[in-house]
Amino acid sequence: MSIATISAVWESFQGSTEERLVLLAIADGSGSDGLFTLNPGHIAKKCRMTPEQAGEILGRLVAAAWIKDEGAKHEGGAVFRITPIIKNATLKKGPRP
């Protein structure tokens, strides 16, 4: 868990409440370098939503560049990085990319 990453999400994220919840769950599980292993089922459980809802929100976070695929695998999952340095990003509703 990175307090700095969580704080950055609180301070700069402009998306919906459910998107903020998912991003905070990701920040809670990321390292100080922002890296995390993407597990939509775990995120869904942590946020008390369905895996489909979590997947849709994760797609929007990727599209808005709040999380980025690092192109690596770790313990069976894809490695992503949370990028909270993007200030005032807004997410557009729509289908998952």
C-alpha positions in Angstrom: 0.0 0.0 0.0 1.2 3.4 -0.9 -0.2 6.3 1.1 1.3 8.8 -1.5 -0.6 7.0 -4.3 -3.8 6.9 -2.4 -3.5 10.6 -1.5 -2.8 11.4 -5.1 -6.0 9.6 -6.2 -8.1 11.5 -3.5 -6.6 14.8 -4.6 -6.7 14.6 -8.4 -9.3 12.0 -9.5 -12.3 13.6 -11.1 -14.3 10.5 -12.2 -17.4 9.0 -10.8 -17.8 7.6 -7.3 -17.6 4.0 -8.4 -14.5 4.7 -10.5 -12.8 6.4 -7.6 -13.6 3.4 -5.4 -12.0 1.0 -7.9 -9.0 3.3 -8.3 -8.6 3.6 -4.5 -8.8 -0.3 -4.2 -6.0 -0.5 -6.8 -3.9 2.2 -5.0 -4.4 0.2 -1.8 -2.9 -2.9 -3.4 -0.1 -1.2 -5.3 3.5 -0.7 -4.3 5.2 2.6 -3.8 6.2 2.5 -7.4 2.5 2.2 -8.4 2.8 -1.3 -9.8 0.1 -3.9 -9.1 -1.0 -7.2 -10.5 -4.5 -6.8 -12.1 -7.0 -9.2 -10.7 -10.5 -8.0 -11.6 -12.2 -10.6 -9.4 -10.2 -9.4 -6.3 -11.0 -5.8 -7.1 -14.7 -6.6 -7.6 -14.8 -8.4 -4.2 -13.0 -5.6 -2.5 -15.4 -3.0 -4.0 -18.5 -5.2 -3.5 -19.5 -5.2 -7.2 -19.7 -7.8 -9.9 -16.6 -8.8 -11.9 -18.4 -7.4 -14.9 -18.9 -4.0 -13.3 -15.2 -4.0 -12.2 -14.1 -5.0 -15.7 -16.1 -2.2 -17.2 -14.7 0.4 -14.8 -11.1 -1.0 -15.3 -11.5 -0.5 -19.0 -12.5 3.1 -18.5 -9.5 3.7 -16.2 -7.2 2.2 -18.8 -8.8 4.4 -21.6 -8.4 7.5 -19.4 -4.7 6.6 -18.7 -5.2 6.2 -14.9 -3.8 2.7 -15.1 -1.3 1.5 -17.7 -0.4 -2.1 -18.8 3.3 -2.6 -18.2 3.4 -5.6 -20.6 4.6 -8.0 -18.0 3.1 -11.0 -16.0 3.4 -11.7 -12.3 1.8 -14.6 -10.4 -0.6 -15.3 -13.3 -1.8 -11.7 -13.7 -0.9 -8.8 -15.9 1.2 -6.1 -14.3 -0.2 -2.6 -14.4 0.9 0.8 -13.0 -1.4 3.3 -11.5 -0.6 6.8 -12.9 -2.2 9.3 -10.5 0.1 12.1 -11.8 -2.5 12.8 -14.5 -4.3 15.7 -13.0 -8.0 16.4 -13.6 -8.6 13.5 -15.8 -12.3 12.9 -16.6 -13.7 9.6 -17.8 -16.1 9.2 -20.6 -18.8 6.6 -20.1 -19.0 4.0 -22.8 -18.2 0.4 -23.7 -15.1 -1.2 -22.5 -12.3 -0.8 -25.1 
